[in-house]
Amino acid sequence: MVSYAVTGASRGLGLAFVQALHARRTLRNPKSIIFALVQDLDTCDELKKLGRSDIHIIPSDLDKPETLCSAAAEVAKMTGGSLDIFINNAALIPSERGGYTLTSYIGKNDLLIQDFNKFYKTNVVGAVAVTNAFLLLIEKGAQKKVVNISSAAGDLNFVDKTGYISAVPYGVSKAALNYVNKKYAVEFRGKGYTFLAVSPGLVDTRPPPRKPLFSRILLKQWAEALL
């Protein structure tokens, strides 16, 4: 039996991972099990609609370490203490100041500190905390794979080639996540583990009617940077 855990599984890319893994389970490995980790059980209607016996929805919040340990314990109960593949997809994404550049923060040091601390706490510290919470299970898994979902916004070459200068705190946090991934890879080198940071490209995770103006502007800026 192959076991998967996906964080941020309530919508967008995380939900798509769960859907794809279920389809793959049906076709290739009918005995696999999928753990969908979500921040809020009340906001994962699309996930609940899947209604599959192989999909287990578990609450977890990157900003609340105690929930991460509880989630790992819940997974361990159902797998006998192991986990094969962990997909760390959950993250804080650009919000009302997503279009800010570094110089947009001039004279706004309170916002600068607030935004950078918020993104770093969730996307970097949270990523380490959730990985550490599941490491013992991964150690006992047959595949020992950890996939961190990064972003081109944190890729130095992408920023240099496209001139993309917005979403700064988010981009910095994803650059740090790439570094964290490499540190894990080096620490566990030669022990059968695979740590992989993947930038899947632009994924629109909000339903259009709910998308605020700033998000539409940010998507436009990103698209223009790619041209």
Secondary structure by P-SEA (a helix, b strand, c coil): cbbbbbccccccaaaaaaaaaaaaaacccccbbbbbbbccccccccccccccccbbbbbbbcccaaaaaaaaaaaaaaccccccbbbcccccccccccccccccccccaaaaaaaaaaaaaccaaaaaaaaaaaaaaaaacccbbbbbbccccccaaaaaacccccaaaaaaaaaaaaaaaaaaaaaacccbbbbbbbbcccccccccccccaaaaaaaaaaaaaac
